[in-house]
Amino acid sequence: MGTHSRPPGRWPLGARTSALLLAAGVATGVAGGFALHALDMHTRAPSVQFPTEPANALAGDAVWAAGARPAPPFALRDQSNRLVALSGTRGRAVLLAFMDSHCARVCKLEGPTIRDALRQVGARRPVTLLVVSVNPWEDTAASSRGAGARYGFGGDWHWLRGSVAQLRPIWRAYGIEVVRTPSDVNHSTAIYLLDRRGYERAGFDYPFAASQVARDLRRLAGPPAA
């Protein structure tokens, strides 16, 4: 078994990006997700070997070397009530997001940006979109399907739901802040890109450009299928 220490850290955002996030938070009432998660993990390295991109080849707000940060595991029900485990995505690049299917603010901007990034990657590359709910109080299978349709998600995508008790450890593991108010659910806007071995390779905080996310996903997914 390999041991991977995950020291505490924060998004290495520049002053301009931080100012944009602060402005977005003021305008929308949603705090930006600055904190990177820190978690001690014990995981067995997959036996299948894939070509990997060096960290400096990626464009995320935060990037990590291949094999440095195993993504914290989870398994949740999706919009079709199927059980989806993160471990089941091995062999595919993953875009991992945290959203509210009822959100009328930042998610309305973030969702279409994610859609555009996936369309730029193309359907022939092995990429999976996993959206973890930040609203266990209201998200349902139907509302999750509706949000996916509104944002135009296609291909292999799953909106994952659970109880507060199921979701809170996942939010914490990925450094996602979730605060329920009487009228809304405020939450961090971080997304993670995972490589085909299940390691975190890049992180973006909204606002991010679809073209940059797509560029990194193409590199992590590898060449398109013939």
N, C-alpha and C positions, 0 to 999 in steps of 0.2 A: 504494500500500500504506500502511496506517496503522500506526503504531508505538505500542504500549501498554506503558508501563513498569509493573511490578508490584513495588512496594517491599515489603520484608519486613514482616510484621505478625503480630499474635496475635489470637485471638478476644477481642473486647471484652466479656468476661464480668464480671458483677458479683460481689460477694463471695458472695452467697447461691448463685448458680449454680455458682461455683467450688467452694464447699463441698459441694454436692450431687454434683458430678462426682468430687471427691476421695473422698467416701464411697462412691460407686458403684465407683470403681476399687479401693478397699480391699476392698469386699465381693465383687467379682468377679474381681479380679486383672487387670483390663483398664485400661490408662491412658487417660484422656480425650484426645481429639484437640484440643488447644488451638491448635496452630499453624495459621495461615492460610498457604496456599502463596504463594510469590513466584516469578514466572517472567516473563522478557521474551518477548513474543510479537509476531510480525508476521502480521497477518491482514487479509484483505480484507473490508470490511463487506458484508453481504448486500444485494442490490439491493432485495429485498422489504421494505417498511416496515410495521411493526406498531405499534399504539398501545402506549405503555409507561407503567408505573406509576412515580411518583417513589420514590426509595429510602425516604423517610420514611413511605410508605404500607404498608411491609412490616414484618413482626413478627419476623424472624429475629434470632438472637444477633448476627449480623453482616449488614449490608445494603450494597448497592452501587448506584450510580446506573446507569441504562440506558446501555449502550455503554461502560462503564468497564473491565470485566474480562471479556475473551473467555475462555471455558472452554477449557483445554488439550485439544487433540484426541486421539482414540485410536480404534482399531478392534480388536475382539476377537470371539471366537466365543461364542455364547450357549448356553443349555441345550439347544437343538436343533441345535447345531453350525453355525448360520448366522452369517456375518460381519456384525457390527453396528458401524457407525461413528457416532460422536457427530454428525458432520456430517449424517447421514441423518435426524436428529430435527428439523431446521429446520421451523418452523411449528407445533411442539408445545412446551409447557412440559415440563421434565424434572426429575424427582427423582433425584438421583445419590447412591447410598449405597455403602458399602464393608463387605462382610460375608463371613462364613465359613459355608459350608453345613453344617459339622459343629459349629459353635459351640453350646455348651450353657449359655452364660452370658448376656452382654449381648444378643447377637443374638436370643435367645429372647424378649426384651422389646422390642427395637427393631423386629423384623420385624412383629409384630402392630400396633405403633403406626403404622408406615408403611402397612400394609394399611388401618387405620382412616382414616388421612388420605386415602388414595386413594378410599375409599368415600364419604367426605364430599364430595370434589370432584365425584364422579359420573361416569358413563361417557360422558356427552355432551360433556364438555370434552376438548380434545386434550392429553392428558398421557401421558408415557412414564416408566416406572420403569426405571432402569438400575442394576443392582447389580454393582459390580466386586469380584471375588474378592480376599480377602486371604489365601487359603490355596491357593496354586498346588501345594502338595505333595500335597493330598488332594482338592480340589474336582474333581468330574467332571461330565459332562453329567447323569448320573443323580442324583447327590447334589444338584445345583443344582435340578433339577426337583422333587426331594423336598422341599427346603427351601422352595421357592416354594409347594408344595402345603400344607405344614405351616403356613405363615404366611398362607395364603389370598390370595396375590397373584392379581390378575385384570387383565383389560384388556391393554394393550400393555406387557408387562414382559419384561426380558431379564436373566438372570444371566450375566455376562460373565467368561470364564475365559482363562487364558494361562499361560505359563511365568513363572518368577521374573524372567527377563531382560525379558520383555514387560511384566510388571506393575509391577516396581519403579519405572521412570520415571514411571508414572501415579500411583502412591502418592506419590512425591516431588513431582510437579507439583501435587497437591492437598493436600499437607501431611499425609498419612496415615502414621502410624507403625505399623509391623508388626514384631513380635518373635516369632520362633518359639522355643518352649521344648520340652523333652522331652515335655511332656504337653499342650501347648495352643498356640494362636496368639493372642497378645495384640495388639490393634489399636485405633486411634483410632475414634471413633464419630461423626465429623462427617458430615453430609449437606449437599448443595448443591442449591439450586433454580435452574434455568436458564430464561431467558425464551425466547420463540419465535425469537429471532435467534441464540441460542447464547451469550448472555452470562450470567455468574453474577450473581444478583440478591439471594439470601439464603442464609445458612448457619446451620445449627442443630447443636448438639452434644447428644448424649443425656445426660440425659433431656429430651425435648421433648414438647410436647403435640400430639396429632394434630390438634386443632382449629386451632392456630396454623399448622401446616404446610399444612393444607387451605386456610385463609384465603389464605395467600400464593400457593399454587398456583392457586386460582381467579382471583386477580387477574392472574397471569402468563399463564394459559391463555386468558383472555378469555371472552366469553359462550358458553354452551352451544350446540351445533349445533341447528338447528331440527328 
